[in-house]
């Protein structure tokens, strides 16, 4: 049995390490979902129109008509997205000093998961900001 397999077995037997990693991963994926939904709602259609790809946007909307509903209800999409981002951020903040297992291989896996979660959350925040720009700021600037 390799050290990696032994680490997996110990991790499977350790509910504390497993639960901490699940919470960290779940908060990151929740935030990524929130950021991506705002991007699909508003940034993608705006980008396609800006690039002169209106026909591509029309094809996209004919295949996925839900995009129109999301764009019409962007305040709700961003409100729910902001809630998910806040919950994900709070979970990330709470887990920042959570204990990792003492076993070196498990500790390394735990720390790697923490770094991945932080990167995913950062990417989610960037997606959320880009979506917010195209949904609210850009139309406001166009009116000026």
DSSP file (Angstrom, degrees, kcal/mol; ACC not computed):
  #  RESIDUE AA STRUCTURE BP1 BP2  ACC     N-H-->O    O-->H-N    N-H-->O    O-->H-N    TCO  KAPPA ALPHA  PHI   PSI    X-CA   Y-CA   Z-CA
    1    1 A X              0   0    0      0, 0.0     2,-0.0     0, 0.0     0, 0.0   0.000 360.0 360.0 360.0 127.8    0.0    0.0    0.0
    2    2 A X     >  -     0   0    0      1,-0.1     4,-2.3     4,-0.0     5,-0.2  -0.263 360.0-108.7 -77.0 168.3    1.5    3.3   -1.0
    3    3 A X  H  > S+     0   0    0      1,-0.2     4,-2.3     2,-0.2     5,-0.1   0.847 120.4  55.0 -65.3 -33.7    1.6    6.4    1.2
    4    4 A X  H  > S+     0   0    0      2,-0.2     4,-2.1     1,-0.2    -1,-0.2   0.921 108.8  46.5 -66.9 -43.1   -1.1    8.0   -0.9
    5    5 A X  H  > S+     0   0    0      2,-0.2     4,-2.3     1,-0.2    -2,-0.2   0.893 112.0  51.4 -64.8 -39.5   -3.5    5.0   -0.5
    6    6 A X  H  X S+     0   0    0     -4,-2.3     4,-2.6     1,-0.2     5,-0.2   0.901 108.9  51.2 -64.0 -39.7   -2.8    5.0    3.3
    7    7 A X  H  X S+     0   0    0     -4,-2.3     4,-2.5     1,-0.2    -2,-0.2   0.905 109.5  49.9 -64.1 -40.7   -3.6    8.7    3.5
    8    8 A X  H  X S+     0   0    0     -4,-2.1     4,-2.4     2,-0.2    -1,-0.2   0.907 111.1  49.5 -62.9 -40.9   -6.8    8.1    1.7
    9    9 A X  H  X S+     0   0    0     -4,-2.3     4,-1.7     2,-0.2    -2,-0.2   0.921 112.7  46.0 -65.7 -43.5   -7.8    5.3    4.0
   10   10 A X  H  X S+     0   0    0     -4,-2.6     4,-1.5     1,-0.2    -1,-0.2   0.900 112.3  51.7 -66.2 -39.2   -7.0    7.3    7.1
   11   11 A X  H  < S+     0   0    0     -4,-2.5     7,-0.3     1,-0.2    -1,-0.2   0.895 107.9  52.0 -63.7 -38.9   -8.9   10.3    5.7
   12   12 A X  H  < S+     0   0    0     -4,-2.4    -1,-0.2     1,-0.2    -2,-0.2   0.848 112.5  45.8 -64.9 -32.8  -11.9    8.0    5.0
   13   13 A X  H  < S+     0   0    0     -4,-1.7     2,-0.8    -5,-0.1    -1,-0.2   0.698  99.4  78.9 -82.4 -19.6  -11.7    6.9    8.7
   14   14 A X     X  -     0   0    0     -4,-1.5     4,-1.5     1,-0.2     5,-0.1  -0.795  56.0-175.8 -94.8 107.6  -11.3   10.4   10.0
   15   15 A X  H  > S+     0   0    0     -2,-0.8     4,-2.6     1,-0.2     5,-0.2   0.826  80.3  58.8 -72.4 -30.3  -14.7   12.1   10.1
   16   16 A X  H  > S+     0   0    0      2,-0.2     4,-2.2     1,-0.2     5,-0.2   0.946 109.1  41.9 -65.8 -48.3  -13.2   15.5   11.3
   17   17 A X  H  > S+     0   0    0      1,-0.2     4,-2.0     2,-0.2    -1,-0.2   0.887 116.7  49.3 -65.0 -39.0  -10.8   15.9    8.3
   18   18 A X  H  X S+     0   0    0     -4,-1.5     4,-2.4    -7,-0.3    -2,-0.2   0.913 111.1  48.5 -67.9 -43.2  -13.5   14.7    5.9
   19   19 A X  H  X S+     0   0    0     -4,-2.6     4,-2.5     2,-0.2    -2,-0.2   0.904 111.3  50.1 -65.6 -41.2  -16.1   17.1    7.3
   20   20 A X  H  X S+     0   0    0     -4,-2.2     4,-2.2    -5,-0.2    -1,-0.2   0.914 112.4  46.9 -64.0 -42.7  -13.8   20.1    7.2
   21   21 A X  H  X S+     0   0    0     -4,-2.0     4,-2.6     2,-0.2     5,-0.2   0.885 111.5  51.5 -67.8 -37.9  -12.8   19.4    3.6
   22   22 A X  H  X S+     0   0    0     -4,-2.4     4,-2.9     2,-0.2     5,-0.2   0.920 110.6  48.4 -63.8 -43.5  -16.4   18.9    2.6
   23   23 A X  H  X S+     0   0    0     -4,-2.5     4,-2.2     2,-0.2    -2,-0.2   0.919 113.3  47.5 -62.8 -42.9  -17.5   22.2    4.1
   24   24 A X  H  X S+     0   0    0     -4,-2.2     4,-1.7     2,-0.2    -2,-0.2   0.930 115.4  44.1 -64.7 -46.0  -14.6   24.0    2.5
   25   25 A X  H  X S+     0   0    0     -4,-2.6     4,-2.4     1,-0.2     5,-0.2   0.904 112.5  52.4 -66.6 -41.2  -15.3   22.5   -0.9
   26   26 A X  H  X S+     0   0    0     -4,-2.9     4,-2.3     1,-0.2    -2,-0.2   0.903 108.6  50.0 -63.5 -41.2  -19.0   23.0   -0.7
   27   27 A X  H  X S+     0   0    0     -4,-2.2     4,-1.9    -5,-0.2    -1,-0.2   0.886 111.7  49.3 -65.8 -36.4  -18.7   26.7    0.2
   28   28 A X  H  X S+     0   0    0     -4,-1.7     4,-2.2     2,-0.2    -2,-0.2   0.921 112.5  46.1 -67.6 -43.7  -16.3   27.2   -2.8
   29   29 A X  H  X S+     0   0    0     -4,-2.4     4,-2.3     2,-0.2    -2,-0.2   0.857 110.5  53.9 -69.7 -34.1  -18.6   25.4   -5.2
   30   30 A X  H  X S+     0   0    0     -4,-2.3     4,-1.9    -5,-0.2    -1,-0.2   0.919 111.1  45.9 -63.1 -44.0  -21.6   27.4   -3.9
   31   31 A X  H  X S+     0   0    0     -4,-1.9     4,-2.5     2,-0.2    -2,-0.2   0.879 110.8  52.9 -66.2 -38.5  -19.8   30.6   -4.5
   32   32 A X  H  X S+     0   0    0     -4,-2.2     4,-2.6     2,-0.2     5,-0.2   0.903 107.8  51.4 -64.5 -40.6  -18.7   29.5   -8.0
   33   33 A X  H  X S+     0   0    0     -4,-2.3     4,-2.4     2,-0.2    -1,-0.2   0.919 110.8  48.7 -59.9 -44.2  -22.3   28.7   -8.9
   34   34 A X  H  X S+     0   0    0     -4,-1.9     4,-1.6     1,-0.2    -2,-0.2   0.926 113.5  45.8 -63.6 -45.4  -23.4   32.2   -7.8
   35   35 A X  H  X S+     0   0    0     -4,-2.5     4,-1.5     1,-0.2    -2,-0.2   0.895 114.1  48.0 -65.9 -40.2  -20.6   33.9   -9.7
   36   36 A X  H  X S+     0   0    0     -4,-2.6     4,-2.6     1,-0.2     5,-0.2   0.882 107.1  55.7 -69.6 -38.7  -21.3   31.8  -12.9
   37   37 A X  H  X S+     0   0    0     -4,-2.4     4,-2.0     1,-0.2    -1,-0.2   0.886 109.1  47.2 -63.6 -37.2  -25.0   32.4  -12.8
   38   38 A X  H  X>S+     0   0    0     -4,-1.6     4,-1.8     2,-0.2     5,-0.8   0.842 111.0  52.6 -70.9 -32.0  -24.5   36.1  -12.8
   39   39 A X  I  X>S+     0   0    0     -4,-1.5     5,-2.5     2,-0.2     4,-0.5   0.926 112.2  44.0 -67.3 -44.5  -22.0   35.8  -15.6
   40   40 A X  I  <5S+     0   0    0     -4,-2.6     5,-0.4     1,-0.2    -2,-0.2   0.874 112.5  55.3 -67.3 -37.8  -24.5   33.8  -17.8
   41   41 A X  I  <5S-     0   0    0     -4,-2.0    -2,-0.2    -5,-0.2    -1,-0.2   0.926 132.4  -7.7 -60.6 -48.2  -27.3   36.2  -16.9
   42   42 A X  I  X5S+     0   0    0     -4,-1.8     4,-1.6    -5,-0.1    -3,-0.2   0.755 124.6  56.1-128.0 -39.4  -25.8   39.4  -17.9
   43   43 A X  I  X<S+     0   0    0     -5,-0.8     4,-2.8    -4,-0.5     5,-0.2   0.912 104.7  52.4 -74.0 -41.6  -22.1   39.4  -19.0
   44   44 A X  H  ><S+     0   0    0     -5,-2.5     4,-2.5     2,-0.2     5,-0.2   0.945 112.0  44.6 -63.2 -49.6  -22.3   36.7  -21.7
   45   45 A X  H  > S+     0   0    0     -5,-0.4     4,-2.3    -6,-0.2    -1,-0.2   0.919 115.4  48.9 -60.6 -40.5  -25.2   38.4  -23.6
   46   46 A X  H  X S+     0   0    0     -4,-1.6     4,-2.5     1,-0.2    -2,-0.2   0.905 111.3  49.9 -64.8 -40.3  -23.5   41.8  -23.3
   47   47 A X  H  X S+     0   0    0     -4,-2.8     4,-2.2     2,-0.2     6,-0.2   0.923 110.7  49.3 -63.8 -44.3  -20.2   40.4  -24.5
   48   48 A X  H  <>S+     0   0    0     -4,-2.5     5,-3.2     1,-0.2     4,-0.2   0.908 113.5  45.9 -63.2 -41.6  -21.8   38.8  -27.5
   49   49 A X  H ><5S+     0   0    0     -4,-2.3     3,-1.3     3,-0.2     5,-0.2   0.908 111.5  52.5 -67.1 -40.9  -23.6   42.0  -28.5
   50   50 A X  H 3<5S+     0   0    0     -4,-2.5    -2,-0.2     1,-0.3    -1,-0.2   0.877 108.9  50.0 -61.6 -38.1  -20.4   44.0  -27.9
   51   51 A X  T 3<5S-     0   0    0     -4,-2.2    -1,-0.3    -5,-0.2    -2,-0.2   0.468 120.1-110.0 -80.6  -0.6  -18.5   41.7  -30.2
   52   52 A X  T < 5S+     0   0    0     -3,-1.3     3,-0.3    -4,-0.2     2,-0.2   0.743  79.9 130.7  79.6  22.8  -21.1   42.0  -32.9
   53   53 A X     >< +     0   0    0     -5,-3.2     4,-2.0    -6,-0.2    -4,-0.1  -0.320  13.6 138.2-104.7  49.2  -22.3   38.4  -32.4
   54   54 A X  H  > S+     0   0    0     -2,-0.2     4,-2.5     1,-0.2    -1,-0.2   0.857  71.6  55.2 -61.9 -36.0  -26.0   39.2  -32.1
   55   55 A X  H  > S+     0   0    0     -3,-0.3     4,-2.3     2,-0.2    -1,-0.2   0.883 106.8  50.5 -65.2 -37.6  -26.8   36.2  -34.3
   56   56 A X  H  > S+     0   0    0      2,-0.2     4,-2.4     1,-0.2    -1,-0.2   0.890 110.4  49.9 -66.2 -38.1  -24.8   33.9  -31.9
   57   57 A X  H  X S+     0   0    0     -4,-2.0     4,-2.7     2,-0.2    -2,-0.2   0.909 109.5  51.2 -65.5 -41.7  -26.8   35.4  -29.0
   58   58 A X  H  X S+     0   0    0     -4,-2.5     4,-2.0     2,-0.2    -2,-0.2   0.906 111.6  47.5 -61.7 -41.3  -30.1   34.8  -30.8
   59   59 A X  H  X S+     0   0    0     -4,-2.3     4,-1.7     2,-0.2    -2,-0.2   0.908 112.0  50.3 -64.8 -41.4  -29.0   31.2  -31.4
   60   60 A X  H  X S+     0   0    0     -4,-2.4     4,-3.0     1,-0.2    -2,-0.2   0.907 111.2  48.1 -62.9 -42.6  -28.0   30.8  -27.8
   61   61 A X  H  < S+     0   0    0     -4,-2.7    -1,-0.2     1,-0.2    -2,-0.2   0.846 108.8  54.0 -68.8 -33.2  -31.4   32.2  -26.6
   62   62 A X  H  < S+     0   0    0     -4,-2.0     3,-0.3    -5,-0.2    -1,-0.2   0.848 115.7  39.5 -69.7 -31.4  -33.3   29.9  -28.9
   63   63 A X  H  < S+     0   0    0     -4,-1.7     2,-0.4     1,-0.2    -2,-0.2   0.885 131.3  27.2 -80.7 -41.2  -31.5   26.9  -27.4
   64   64 A X    ><  +     0   0    0     -4,-3.0     3,-1.8    -5,-0.2     4,-0.3  -0.729  65.6 170.9-121.6  79.5  -31.6   28.2  -23.8
   65   65 A X  T >>  +     0   0    0     -2,-0.4     3,-1.0    -3,-0.3     4,-1.0   0.656  68.8  79.7 -66.7 -12.0  -34.6   30.5  -23.5
   66   66 A X  H 3> S+     0   0    0      1,-0.2     4,-2.6     2,-0.2    -1,-0.3   0.736  77.0  72.6 -65.4 -21.2  -34.0   30.6  -19.7
   67   67 A X  H <> S+     0   0    0     -3,-1.8     4,-2.3     1,-0.2    -1,-0.2   0.880  94.3  52.7 -61.3 -37.0  -31.3   33.2  -20.3
   68   68 A X  H <> S+     0   0    0     -3,-1.0     4,-2.4    -4,-0.3    -1,-0.2   0.927 109.1  48.8 -64.4 -43.9  -34.0   35.8  -21.1
   69   69 A X  H  X S+     0   0    0     -4,-1.0     4,-1.7     1,-0.2    -2,-0.2   0.923 111.1  50.3 -61.7 -43.5  -35.8   35.0  -17.9
   70   70 A X  H  < S+     0   0    0     -4,-2.6     7,-0.3     1,-0.2    -1,-0.2   0.905 111.4  48.2 -60.9 -41.1  -32.5   35.4  -16.0
   71   71 A X  H >< S+     0   0    0     -4,-2.3     3,-1.0     1,-0.2    -1,-0.2   0.867 110.0  51.8 -68.6 -35.6  -31.8   38.7  -17.6
   72   72 A X  H 3< S+     0   0    0     -4,-2.4     3,-0.2     1,-0.3    -1,-0.2   0.814 117.4  39.2 -68.8 -29.2  -35.3   40.0  -16.9
   73   73 A X  T 3X S+     0   0    0     -4,-1.7     4,-2.2    -5,-0.2     3,-0.5  -0.212  73.8 135.7-112.3  40.4  -34.9   39.1  -13.2
   74   74 A X  H <>  +     0   0    0     -3,-1.0     4,-2.8     1,-0.2     5,-0.2   0.796  66.8  60.7 -64.4 -28.6  -31.3   40.1  -12.8
   75   75 A X  H  > S+     0   0    0     -3,-0.2     4,-2.2     2,-0.2    -1,-0.2   0.925 109.4  42.9 -63.9 -41.8  -32.0   41.8   -9.5
   76   76 A X  H  > S+     0   0    0     -3,-0.5     4,-2.9     2,-0.2     5,-0.3   0.910 113.2  52.5 -67.5 -42.0  -33.1   38.5   -8.0
   77   77 A X  H  X S+     0   0    0     -4,-2.2     4,-2.3    -7,-0.3    -2,-0.2   0.928 114.4  42.1 -60.2 -44.8  -30.3   36.6   -9.6
   78   78 A X  H  X S+     0   0    0     -4,-2.8     4,-2.7     2,-0.2    -1,-0.2   0.849 113.0  53.5 -73.1 -33.0  -27.7   39.0   -8.2
   79   79 A X  H  X S+     0   0    0     -4,-2.2     4,-2.0    -5,-0.2    -2,-0.2   0.946 114.1  40.9 -63.9 -48.0  -29.5   39.1   -4.8
   80   80 A X  H  X S+     0   0    0     -4,-2.9     4,-2.5     2,-0.2    -2,-0.2   0.899 115.4  52.6 -66.8 -39.7  -29.4   35.4   -4.5
   81   81 A X  H  X S+     0   0    0     -4,-2.3     4,-2.7    -5,-0.3    -2,-0.2   0.903 108.2  50.4 -60.9 -41.7  -25.9   35.3   -5.9
   82   82 A X  H  X S+     0   0    0     -4,-2.7     4,-2.5     2,-0.2    -1,-0.2   0.888 109.6  51.4 -64.4 -38.2  -24.8   37.8   -3.3
   83   83 A X  H  X S+     0   0    0     -4,-2.0     4,-2.7     2,-0.2    -2,-0.2   0.937 111.7  46.5 -62.5 -46.3  -26.3   35.7   -0.6
   84   84 A X  H  X S+     0   0    0     -4,-2.5     4,-2.8     1,-0.2    -2,-0.2   0.903 112.5  50.4 -62.8 -40.9  -24.5   32.6   -1.8
   85   85 A X  H  X S+     0   0    0     -4,-2.7     4,-2.8     2,-0.2    -1,-0.2   0.909 111.2  48.8 -63.8 -40.8  -21.2   34.6   -2.1
   86   86 A X  H  X S+     0   0    0     -4,-2.5     4,-2.6     2,-0.2    -2,-0.2   0.922 112.7  47.4 -65.1 -43.3  -21.7   35.9    1.5
   87   87 A X  H  X S+     0   0    0     -4,-2.7     4,-2.2     2,-0.2    -2,-0.2   0.918 114.1  47.4 -63.4 -42.5  -22.4   32.4    2.8
   88   88 A X  H  X S+     0   0    0     -4,-2.8     4,-2.4     2,-0.2    -2,-0.2   0.905 112.9  48.6 -64.4 -41.6  -19.4   31.0    0.9
   89   89 A X  H  X S+     0   0    0     -4,-2.8     4,-2.6     2,-0.2    -2,-0.2   0.897 110.9  50.4 -64.8 -40.6  -17.1   33.8    2.1
   90   90 A X  H  X S+     0   0    0     -4,-2.6     4,-2.5     2,-0.2    -2,-0.2   0.904 111.4  48.4 -64.4 -40.5  -18.3   33.3    5.7
   91   91 A X  H  X S+     0   0    0     -4,-2.2     4,-2.1     2,-0.2    -2,-0.2   0.907 111.8  49.5 -66.2 -40.8  -17.6   29.6    5.4
   92   92 A X  H  X S+     0   0    0     -4,-2.4     4,-0.5     2,-0.2    -2,-0.2   0.927 112.8  47.5 -62.1 -43.8  -14.1   30.3    4.0
   93   93 A X  H >< S+     0   0    0     -4,-2.6     3,-0.8     1,-0.2     4,-0.3   0.901 112.4  49.1 -64.5 -41.4  -13.4   32.7    6.8
   94   94 A X  H >< S+     0   0    0     -4,-2.5     3,-0.5     1,-0.2    -1,-0.2   0.863 113.6  46.2 -66.9 -36.0  -14.6   30.3    9.5
   95   95 A X  H >< S+     0   0    0     -4,-2.1     3,-1.2     1,-0.2    -1,-0.2   0.443  82.7  98.6 -87.4   0.0  -12.5   27.4    8.1
   96   96 A X  T << S+     0   0    0     -3,-0.8    -1,-0.2    -4,-0.5    -2,-0.1   0.819  97.7  25.5 -62.7 -31.0   -9.3   29.4    7.6
   97   97 A X  T <  S+     0   0    0     -3,-0.5    -1,-0.3    -4,-0.3    -2,-0.1   0.140  87.5 137.1-117.1  19.1   -7.8   28.2   10.9
   98   98 A X    <   -     0   0    0     -3,-1.2     2,-0.1     1,-0.1    -3,-0.1  -0.372  63.7 -98.5 -64.0 144.8   -9.7   24.9   11.2
   99   99 A X        -     0   0    0      1,-0.0     2,-0.3    -2,-0.0    -1,-0.1  -0.368  33.4-151.0 -68.8 142.9   -7.4   22.1   12.3
  100  100 A X        -     0   0    0      1,-0.1     7,-0.1    -3,-0.1   -83,-0.0  -0.737  35.6 -82.9-103.5 159.4   -6.0   19.7    9.8
  101  101 A X        -     0   0    0     -2,-0.3    -1,-0.1     5,-0.2     9,-0.1  -0.192  32.0-127.2 -59.5 155.7   -5.1   16.1   10.5
  102  102 A X  S    S+     0   0    0      4,-0.1    -1,-0.1     5,-0.1     2,-0.1   0.777  81.5 101.2 -76.2 -27.7   -1.7   15.4   12.1
  103  103 A X  S  > S-     0   0    0      1,-0.1     4,-3.1     2,-0.1     5,-0.2  -0.397  77.1-133.5 -59.7 129.2   -0.7   12.8    9.5
  104  104 A X  H  > S+     0   0    0      1,-0.2     4,-2.3     2,-0.2     5,-0.2   0.875 103.1  47.4 -56.8 -41.8    1.7   14.6    7.1
  105  105 A X  H  > S+     0   0    0      2,-0.2     4,-2.1     1,-0.2    -1,-0.2   0.912 115.5  45.1 -67.1 -41.2    0.0   13.3    3.9
  106  106 A X  H  > S+     0   0    0      2,-0.2     4,-2.6     1,-0.2    -5,-0.2   0.883 111.9  52.3 -69.2 -38.0   -3.5   14.2    5.2
  107  107 A X  H  X S+     0   0    0     -4,-3.1     4,-2.6     2,-0.2     5,-0.2   0.919 109.4  49.5 -63.5 -42.0   -2.3   17.6    6.4
  108  108 A X  H  X S+     0   0    0     -4,-2.3     4,-2.3    -5,-0.2    -2,-0.2   0.907 111.9  48.3 -63.0 -41.9   -0.8   18.3    3.0
  109  109 A X  H  X S+     0   0    0     -4,-2.1     4,-2.2     2,-0.2    -2,-0.2   0.894 111.7  50.6 -64.6 -39.7   -4.1   17.2    1.3
  110  110 A X  H  X S+     0   0    0     -4,-2.6     4,-2.0     2,-0.2    -2,-0.2   0.924 112.0  45.8 -63.7 -45.8   -6.1   19.4    3.8
  111  111 A X  H  X S+     0   0    0     -4,-2.6     4,-2.2     2,-0.2    -2,-0.2   0.875 111.4  52.5 -67.4 -36.9   -3.9   22.5    3.1
  112  112 A X  H  X S+     0   0    0     -4,-2.3     4,-2.6    -5,-0.2    -1,-0.2   0.906 108.8  50.7 -64.7 -40.3   -4.1   21.9   -0.7
  113  113 A X  H  X S+     0   0    0     -4,-2.2     4,-2.6     2,-0.2    -2,-0.2   0.897 108.8  52.0 -63.1 -40.0   -7.9   21.7   -0.4
  114  114 A X  H  X S+     0   0    0     -4,-2.0     4,-2.1     2,-0.2    -2,-0.2   0.914 110.6  47.3 -61.9 -43.8   -7.9   25.0    1.5
  115  115 A X  H  X S+     0   0    0     -4,-2.2     4,-2.3     2,-0.2    -2,-0.2   0.921 112.4  49.7 -64.9 -43.3   -5.8   26.7   -1.2
  116  116 A X  H  X S+     0   0    0     -4,-2.6     4,-2.8     1,-0.2     5,-0.2   0.922 110.3  51.0 -60.4 -43.7   -8.0   25.3   -4.0
  117  117 A X  H  X S+     0   0    0     -4,-2.6     4,-2.5     1,-0.2    -1,-0.2   0.895 109.3  50.2 -61.8 -40.6  -11.1   26.6   -2.1
  118  118 A X  H  X S+     0   0    0     -4,-2.1     4,-2.4     2,-0.2    -1,-0.2   0.910 112.0  47.6 -65.4 -41.3   -9.6   30.0   -1.8
  119  119 A X  H  X S+     0   0    0     -4,-2.3     4,-2.6     2,-0.2    -2,-0.2   0.918 112.0  49.3 -65.2 -43.5   -8.8   30.2   -5.5
  120  120 A X  H  X S+     0   0    0     -4,-2.8     4,-2.2     1,-0.2    -2,-0.2   0.912 111.7  49.2 -62.6 -41.9  -12.2   29.0   -6.5
  121  121 A X  H  X S+     0   0    0     -4,-2.5     4,-2.4    -5,-0.2    -1,-0.2   0.912 110.9  50.1 -64.9 -41.3  -13.8   31.6   -4.2
  122  122 A X  H  X S+     0   0    0     -4,-2.4     4,-2.1     2,-0.2    -2,-0.2   0.918 110.9  48.6 -61.9 -43.5  -11.6   34.3   -5.7
  123  123 A X  H  X S+     0   0    0     -4,-2.6     4,-2.5     1,-0.2    -1,-0.2   0.884 110.8  52.4 -63.0 -37.9  -12.5   33.3   -9.2
  124  124 A X  H  X S+     0   0    0     -4,-2.2     4,-2.5     2,-0.2    -2,-0.2   0.906 107.9  50.1 -64.5 -42.4  -16.2   33.3   -8.1
  125  125 A X  H  X S+     0   0    0     -4,-2.4     4,-2.3     2,-0.2    -1,-0.2   0.890 110.6  50.5 -64.3 -38.5  -15.9   36.8   -6.8
  126  126 A X  H  X S+     0   0    0     -4,-2.1     4,-2.5     2,-0.2    -2,-0.2   0.929 110.9  48.2 -64.5 -45.1  -14.3   37.9  -10.0
  127  127 A X  H  X S+     0   0    0     -4,-2.5     4,-2.6     1,-0.2    -2,-0.2   0.906 111.4  50.9 -60.8 -41.8  -17.1   36.4  -12.1
  128  128 A X  H  X S+     0   0    0     -4,-2.5     4,-2.4     1,-0.2    -1,-0.2   0.906 111.0  48.4 -62.5 -42.4  -19.7   38.0   -9.8
  129  129 A X  H  X S+     0   0    0     -4,-2.3     4,-2.3     2,-0.2    -2,-0.2   0.903 111.4  49.1 -66.1 -41.6  -18.0   41.4  -10.2
  130  130 A X  H  X S+     0   0    0     -4,-2.5     4,-2.2     2,-0.2     5,-0.2   0.928 112.5  48.2 -63.9 -44.8  -17.9   41.0  -14.0
  131  131 A X  H  X S+     0   0    0     -4,-2.6     4,-2.0     1,-0.2    -2,-0.2   0.907 111.4  50.6 -61.1 -41.8  -21.5   40.1  -14.1
  132  132 A X  H  X>S+     0   0    0     -4,-2.4     4,-2.5     2,-0.2     5,-1.2   0.876 107.5  53.9 -63.5 -38.6  -22.4   43.0  -11.9
  133  133 A X  I  <>S+     0   0    0     -4,-2.3     5,-3.3     1,-0.2     6,-0.3   0.955 114.2  40.1 -59.7 -50.9  -20.5   45.4  -14.1
  134  134 A X  I  <5S+     0   0    0     -4,-2.2     5,-0.3     1,-0.2    -1,-0.2   0.780 119.0  47.3 -72.6 -25.9  -22.4   44.3  -17.3
  135  135 A X  I  <5S+     0   0    0     -4,-2.0    -2,-0.2    -5,-0.2    -1,-0.2   0.865 133.5   1.5 -82.6 -36.8  -25.7   44.1  -15.5
  136  136 A X  I  X5S+     0   0    0     -4,-2.5     4,-1.3    -5,-0.2    -3,-0.2   0.781 127.6  44.8-122.1 -47.1  -25.8   47.4  -13.6
  137  137 A X  I  ><S+     0   0    0     -5,-1.2     4,-2.5    -4,-0.2     5,-0.2   0.947 110.7  50.2 -74.8 -49.1  -22.8   49.6  -14.2
  138  138 A X  H  ><S+     0   0    0     -5,-3.3     4,-2.1     1,-0.2    -1,-0.2   0.917 112.0  47.0 -59.8 -46.6  -22.4   49.4  -17.9
  139  139 A X  H  > S+     0   0    0     -6,-0.3     4,-1.2    -5,-0.3    -1,-0.2   0.886 112.4  51.6 -62.2 -35.4  -26.0   50.2  -18.7
  140  140 A X  H  X S+     0   0    0     -4,-1.3     4,-0.7     1,-0.2     3,-0.3   0.909 110.5  47.6 -66.2 -41.3  -25.9   53.1  -16.3
  141  141 A X  H >< S+     0   0    0     -4,-2.5     3,-0.6     1,-0.2    -1,-0.2   0.846 106.7  57.7 -67.4 -33.5  -22.8   54.5  -17.9
  142  142 A X  H 3< S+     0   0    0     -4,-2.1    -1,-0.2     1,-0.2    -2,-0.2   0.806 102.5  55.5 -67.5 -28.1  -24.4   54.1  -21.4
  143  143 A X  H 3<        0   0    0     -4,-1.2    -1,-0.2    -3,-0.3    -2,-0.2   0.729 360.0 360.0 -76.2 -22.1  -27.3   56.3  -20.3
  144  144 A X    <<        0   0    0     -4,-0.7    -1,-0.2    -3,-0.6    -2,-0.2   0.485 360.0 360.0 -71.7 360.0  -25.0   59.2  -19.3
